[in-house]
Amino acid sequence: CTCAVLVVLAAVHRLDAPQLLKSFGEAVLLHKQASPFLTLAACVVLVALWIIALVPLTPLELTLGYLLGVGPSYVVVYLGKVLGCSVAFVLGRTVGRDWAHAQFGRHELLQAVALAVSERPFRICVIVRLAYIPIALKNYGLAVLPVRAFDYVGSLIAVELVMSVVLVTVGSTAKDLGAMLSGQQSRSTWQLGAMAVGAIFLLTLVSYISFFTHRALKQVREQSKSA
């Protein structure tokens, strides 16, 4: 099972994302008027698969905002993120556990998070969700830590309810999708704001972890002295 998961992830991860986005955009424009609900459902599934396969999500969010507008793309991205992130977390806990541990278990940030997550699981999950780090760390990374599924899903639902609106809003205001995806278009206030929020919460996460790490080391030293 683990080998099959790895093969599927590797195959999807090697897809030509720009070409796939172009073909996807053409398909959406072709079918969204004739079959709107089917098109939106297909977009939700694509977002979920994109996340599971470790492909950077930002270009897809921008594209959806450009193609569908703010309202429909927000619903699509939010549902796709909740579905994709949840499936990725479950895979990291089950058939992909060994792979997830090998890829993310030695990550210094996650090792530090492990010290704090036992005391403040939901709060740590929220901060990790908001931090400016790769989405794979937020899903497969948390899967290797002693995080309860309830805390993980709760933080996912709460945070993405707000964060999912940012990039689709940026995409909806774009005049040229190609220029936006290639980075030739200047960053909007929404993008800069989201990056600033992510950076702030990343610093918060590091500071919070440092506090718990310092306290844990102090407790270990005290126990060693008493022994």
DODO-199458 format. One line per 4 residues: number of its first residue (from 1); their letters; for each residue x, y, z of N, C-alpha, C. Coordinates in steps of 0.2 Angstrom, whole numbers, plus 5000, padded with zeros to 4 digits. Layout:
REM DODO-199458
NUM) a) X/Y/Z/X/Y/Z/X/Y/Z  ...;
END
This chain:
REM DODO-199458
1) ctca) 5004/4994/5000/5000/5000/5000/5004/5006/5000  5009/5006/5004/5014/5012/5005/5017/5013/4998  5020/5008/4995/5023/5009/4988/5018/5012/4983  5012/5009/4983/5007/5012/4978/5006/5019/4979;
5) vlvv) 5005/5021/4986/5004/5028/4987/5010/5033/4985  5016/5030/4986/5022/5034/4984/5023/5034/4976  5021/5029/4973/5021/5029/4965/5016/5034/4963  5010/5034/4966/5005/5039/4963/5007/5046/4965;
9) laav) 5009/5048/4971/5012/5054/4972/5017/5057/4968  5022/5052/4967/5028/5054/4962/5025/5055/4955  5021/5051/4953/5018/5053/4946/5014/5059/4945  5010/5061/4950/5006/5067/4950/5011/5073/4951;
13) hrld) 5016/5072/4955/5020/5078/4957/5025/5080/4951  5026/5075/4946/5030/5076/4941/5026/5079/4935  5020/5080/4935/5016/5083/4930/5018/5090/4928  5017/5092/4922/5018/5099/4920/5013/5103/4923;
17) apql) 5014/5106/4928/5009/5110/4932/5006/5116/4927  5011/5120/4924/5008/5126/4920/5004/5123/4914  5006/5118/4911/5002/5115/4905/4995/5113/4908  4996/5110/4914/4989/5107/4916/4985/5113/4918;
21) lksf) 4987/5118/4921/4983/5124/4923/4980/5127/4916  4984/5127/4911/4981/5130/4905/4976/5126/4902  4977/5119/4902/4972/5114/4899/4965/5115/4904  4967/5115/4910/4961/5116/4915/4957/5122/4914;
25) geav) 4961/5128/4913/4957/5134/4912/4953/5134/4906  4955/5131/4900/4951/5130/4894/4945/5126/4895  4946/5120/4899/4940/5116/4901/4935/5119/4905  4937/5123/4910/4932/5127/4914/4928/5132/4910;
29) llhk) 4932/5136/4906/4929/5141/4902/4924/5137/4897  4925/5131/4895/4921/5128/4890/4915/5125/4893  4915/5122/4899/4910/5119/4902/4906/5122/4908  4909/5128/4910/4906/5131/4916/4899/5134/4915;
33) qasp) 4897/5136/4909/4890/5138/4907/4885/5132/4906  4888/5127/4903/4883/5121/4902/4882/5117/4908  4888/5116/4911/4887/5111/4917/4890/5115/4923  4887/5120/4926/4891/5124/4932/4892/5120/4938;
37) fltl) 4887/5116/4940/4889/5112/4946/4894/5106/4945  4893/5103/4940/4898/5098/4938/4905/5101/4938  4906/5107/4935/4912/5110/4934/4915/5112/4941  4911/5115/4945/4913/5116/4952/4915/5110/4956;
41) aacv) 4911/5105/4955/4913/5099/4959/4920/5096/4956  4921/5096/4950/4928/5094/4947/4933/5099/4950  4932/5105/4950/4937/5110/4953/4939/5108/4960  4934/5106/4964/4935/5104/4971/4939/5098/4971;
45) vlva) 4938/5093/4967/4942/5087/4967/4949/5089/4965  4950/5093/4960/4957/5095/4958/4961/5098/4963  4957/5103/4967/4961/5106/4972/4963/5101/4978  4959/5096/4979/4961/5091/4984/4967/5087/4982;
49) lwii) 4966/5085/4975/4972/5081/4972/4978/5085/4972  4978/5091/4971/4984/5095/4970/4987/5095/4977  4983/5096/4982/4986/5096/4989/4989/5089/4991  4986/5084/4990/4988/5077/4991/4995/5076/4988;
53) alvp) 4995/5078/4981/5001/5077/4977/5007/5082/4979  5006/5086/4984/5012/5090/4986/5014/5096/4980  5009/5097/4976/5010/5102/4971/5008/5109/4974  5013/5114/4973/5011/5121/4976/5004/5123/4974;
57) ltpl) 5000/5125/4979/4993/5127/4977/4992/5134/4975  4996/5139/4976/4995/5146/4975/4993/5147/4967  4997/5144/4962/4995/5145/4955/4987/5143/4954  4985/5137/4957/4979/5135/4956/4973/5139/4959;
61) eltl) 4975/5142/4965/4970/5146/4968/4969/5153/4964  4975/5156/4962/4974/5162/4957/4970/5160/4951  4972/5154/4948/4968/5153/4942/4961/5152/4943  4959/5149/4948/4952/5148/4950/4948/5155/4951;
65) gyll) 4952/5159/4955/4949/5166/4956/4948/5169/4949  4953/5169/4945/4952/5172/4938/4947/5169/4934  4946/5163/4934/4941/5159/4930/4934/5160/4933  4933/5159/4939/4926/5158/4942/4924/5164/4946;
69) gvgp) 4928/5169/4948/4926/5175/4952/4927/5173/4959  4926/5178/4963/4927/5177/4970/4923/5172/4974  4916/5173/4973/4912/5168/4977/4912/5161/4975  4911/5159/4969/4912/5152/4967/4919/5149/4969;
73) syvv) 4924/5153/4967/4931/5150/4968/4932/5150/4976  4930/5154/4980/4931/5153/4987/4928/5147/4990  4922/5145/4988/4918/5139/4990/4922/5133/4987  4925/5133/4981/4928/5128/4978/4935/5127/4982;
77) vylg) 4939/5132/4983/4945/5132/4986/4944/5129/4993  4940/5132/4997/4938/5130/5004/4937/5123/5005  4932/5121/5001/4930/5113/5001/4936/5109/4999  4939/5111/4994/4945/5107/4991/4950/5107/4996;
81) kvlg) 4952/5112/5000/4957/5112/5005/4955/5108/5011  4949/5108/5013/4947/5104/5019/4947/5097/5017  4945/5095/5011/4945/5088/5008/4952/5086/5007  4956/5090/5004/4963/5087/5002/4967/5087/5008;
85) csva) 4967/5092/5012/4971/5092/5018/4969/5086/5023  4963/5085/5024/4961/5080/5028/4963/5073/5025  4962/5072/5019/4965/5066/5016/4972/5065/5017  4976/5070/5015/4983/5070/5016/4985/5068/5023;
89) fvlg) 4982/5071/5028/4983/5069/5035/4982/5062/5037  4976/5059/5034/4974/5052/5035/4980/5048/5032  4982/5050/5026/4987/5046/5022/4993/5046/5026  4995/5052/5029/5001/5052/5033/5001/5048/5039;
93) rtvg) 4995/5046/5042/4994/5043/5048/4993/5035/5046  4992/5033/5040/4990/5026/5038/4995/5023/5033  4993/5023/5027/4997/5019/5022/5003/5023/5020  5003/5030/5021/5009/5034/5020/5013/5036/5026;
97) rdwa) 5012/5032/5031/5016/5034/5037/5023/5034/5037  5026/5028/5034/5033/5028/5034/5036/5033/5029  5033/5034/5024/5035/5039/5019/5035/5046/5023  5029/5048/5026/5029/5054/5029/5034/5055/5035;
101) haqf) 5035/5050/5038/5041/5050/5044/5048/5052/5040  5049/5048/5035/5055/5049/5031/5056/5056/5028  5051/5059/5026/5051/5065/5023/5051/5071/5027  5047/5070/5033/5045/5076/5037/5047/5075/5044;
105) grhe) 5048/5069/5046/5049/5067/5053/5056/5071/5056  5061/5072/5052/5067/5075/5054/5067/5082/5053  5062/5085/5051/5062/5092/5050/5062/5096/5057  5067/5100/5057/5068/5104/5064/5062/5107/5067;
109) llqa) 5059/5111/5062/5053/5114/5065/5048/5110/5068  5046/5104/5064/5042/5099/5067/5044/5096/5073  5050/5094/5074/5053/5092/5080/5052/5096/5086  5053/5103/5085/5051/5108/5090/5044/5108/5091;
113) vala) 5040/5108/5086/5032/5108/5087/5030/5102/5091  5033/5096/5091/5031/5090/5094/5032/5091/5102  5036/5096/5104/5037/5097/5111/5031/5101/5114  5029/5105/5110/5023/5110/5112/5016/5107/5111;
117) vser) 5015/5103/5106/5009/5101/5104/5005/5097/5109  5009/5093/5113/5005/5089/5118/5001/5094/5123  5004/5100/5125/5001/5104/5130/4995/5109/5127  4997/5111/5120/4992/5116/5117/4991/5114/5110;
121) pfri) 4987/5108/5109/4987/5105/5103/4983/5109/5098  4977/5112/5100/4973/5115/5095/4976/5122/5093  4979/5125/5098/4982/5132/5097/4988/5131/5093  4992/5126/5094/4998/5125/5089/4996/5123/5082;
125) cviv) 4991/5119/5081/4988/5118/5075/4986/5124/5071  4983/5128/5075/4980/5135/5072/4986/5139/5069  4991/5140/5074/4997/5144/5072/5001/5141/5066  5002/5134/5066/5005/5131/5060/5001/5132/5054;
129) rlay) 4994/5131/5055/4990/5132/5049/4991/5140/5046  4992/5144/5050/4993/5151/5048/5000/5153/5046  5005/5149/5048/5012/5151/5047/5013/5151/5039  5018/5154/5037/5020/5155/5030/5025/5149/5029;
133) ipia) 5023/5143/5029/5027/5137/5028/5023/5133/5022  5027/5128/5019/5024/5124/5014/5018/5120/5017  5012/5120/5012/5006/5116/5015/5008/5109/5016  5013/5106/5013/5014/5099/5015/5016/5098/5022;
137) lkny) 5020/5103/5025/5022/5102/5032/5015/5103/5036  5010/5107/5034/5004/5108/5038/5000/5101/5038  5001/5097/5033/4997/5091/5032/5001/5085/5034  5005/5083/5030/5009/5077/5031/5014/5078/5037;
141) glav) 5016/5084/5038/5021/5085/5044/5017/5084/5050  5011/5087/5051/5007/5087/5057/5005/5079/5058  5004/5076/5053/5002/5069/5053/5007/5064/5057  5013/5066/5057/5018/5062/5060/5019/5064/5068;
145) lpvr) 5016/5069/5070/5016/5072/5077/5010/5069/5081  5010/5069/5087/5005/5067/5091/4999/5072/5092  4996/5073/5086/4991/5078/5085/4984/5074/5085  4979/5076/5089/4973/5073/5088/4969/5075/5082;
149) afdy) 4966/5070/5078/4962/5072/5072/4957/5078/5073  4954/5078/5079/4949/5083/5080/4952/5090/5080  4958/5091/5083/4962/5097/5084/4964/5099/5077  4966/5094/5073/4969/5096/5066/4963/5098/5062;
153) vgsl) 4958/5094/5062/4952/5096/5057/4949/5103/5060  4948/5103/5066/4945/5110/5069/4949/5116/5067  4956/5115/5067/4960/5121/5065/4960/5122/5058  4959/5117/5054/4959/5117/5047/4953/5121/5044;
157) iave) 4947/5119/5047/4941/5122/5045/4940/5129/5047  4943/5131/5053/4943/5138/5056/4947/5142/5052  4953/5140/5051/4958/5145/5048/4957/5146/5040  4955/5140/5037/4954/5141/5029/4948/5144/5028;
161) lvms) 4943/5145/5033/4937/5149/5031/4939/5156/5030  4945/5158/5033/4947/5165/5031/4952/5165/5026  4957/5161/5026/4963/5161/5022/4961/5159/5015  4956/5156/5014/4955/5153/5007/4952/5159/5002;
165) vvlv) 4950/5165/5005/4948/5170/5002/4953/5174/4998  4959/5174/5001/4964/5179/4999/4967/5178/4992  4969/5172/4990/4972/5172/4983/4967/5172/4978  4961/5169/4979/4955/5169/4974/4953/5176/4973;
169) tvgs) 4953/5180/4978/4952/5187/4977/4957/5191/4973  4963/5189/4974/4969/5192/4970/4968/5189/4962  4966/5183/4961/4965/5180/4955/4959/5183/4951  4954/5185/4955/4948/5188/4952/4949/5195/4949;
173) takd) 4954/5198/4952/4956/5205/4949/4961/5206/4944  4964/5200/4942/4969/5200/4937/4967/5201/4930  4971/5205/4926/4969/5206/4920/4972/5201/4915  4978/5199/4917/4982/5194/4913/4984/5188/4917;
177) lgam) 4981/5182/4916/4982/5176/4920/4989/5174/4919  4992/5174/4913/4999/5172/4912/5004/5176/4915  5003/5183/4915/5007/5187/4919/5007/5186/4926  5001/5185/4929/5000/5184/4936/5004/5178/4938;
181) lsgq) 5003/5172/4934/5006/5166/4936/5014/5166/4936  5016/5170/4931/5023/5170/4930/5027/5175/4934  5023/5179/4938/5026/5183/4943/5027/5190/4940  5026/5191/4934/5027/5198/4930/5022/5203/4933;
185) qsrs) 5016/5201/4935/5012/5206/4938/5014/5207/4945  5014/5214/4947/5016/5216/4954/5011/5213/4959  5013/5211/4965/5009/5209/4970/5004/5214/4972  4998/5211/4974/4993/5215/4976/4993/5216/4984;
189) twql) 4989/5221/4986/4989/5222/4993/4986/5216/4997  4982/5212/4994/4979/5206/4997/4985/5201/4998  4989/5200/4993/4995/5195/4993/5000/5197/4998  5002/5204/4998/5007/5206/5003/5004/5206/5010;
193) gama) 4998/5207/5011/4995/5206/5018/4995/5199/5020  4993/5194/5015/4993/5187/5017/5000/5185/5019  5005/5187/5015/5012/5185/5017/5014/5188/5023  5012/5194/5025/5014/5197/5031/5011/5193/5037;
197) vgai) 5004/5192/5036/5001/5188/5041/5005/5181/5042  5006/5178/5037/5010/5171/5037/5016/5172/5041  5020/5177/5039/5027/5178/5042/5026/5180/5050  5021/5184/5051/5020/5185/5059/5018/5179/5062;
201) fllt) 5014/5175/5060/5012/5168/5063/5018/5163/5063  5022/5164/5058/5028/5159/5058/5033/5161/5064  5034/5168/5065/5038/5170/5070/5034/5169/5077  5028/5169/5077/5024/5167/5083/5025/5160/5085;
205) lvsy) 5025/5156/5080/5026/5149/5081/5033/5147/5084  5038/5150/5081/5045/5149/5083/5046/5151/5090  5043/5157/5092/5043/5160/5099/5040/5155/5104  5034/5153/5102/5030/5149/5106/5033/5142/5107;
209) isff) 5036/5139/5102/5040/5133/5103/5046/5134/5107  5049/5140/5106/5055/5141/5110/5054/5141/5118  5048/5144/5119/5046/5144/5126/5045/5137/5129  5041/5133/5125/5040/5126/5128/5046/5122/5128;
213) thra) 5050/5123/5123/5057/5119/5123/5061/5121/5129  5061/5128/5130/5065/5130/5136/5062/5127/5142  5056/5127/5143/5053/5124/5149/5054/5117/5150  5053/5113/5144/5054/5106/5144/5061/5104/5146;
217) lkqv) 5066/5108/5143/5073/5107/5145/5074/5108/5153  5071/5113/5155/5072/5115/5162/5069/5109/5167  5063/5106/5165/5060/5101/5168/5064/5095/5168  5067/5093/5162/5072/5088/5162/5078/5088/5166;
221) reqs) 5081/5094/5167/5087/5096/5171/5085/5095/5178  5079/5097/5180/5077/5097/5187/5076/5090/5189  5073/5086/5184/5072/5079/5186/5078/5075/5186  5083/5077/5182/5090/5074/5182/5093/5075/5189;
225) ksa) 5093/5081/5191/5096/5083/5198/5092/5080/5204  5086/5079/5203/5082/5076/5209/5084/5068/5209  5085/5065/5203/5087/5058/5203/5094/5057/5205;
END
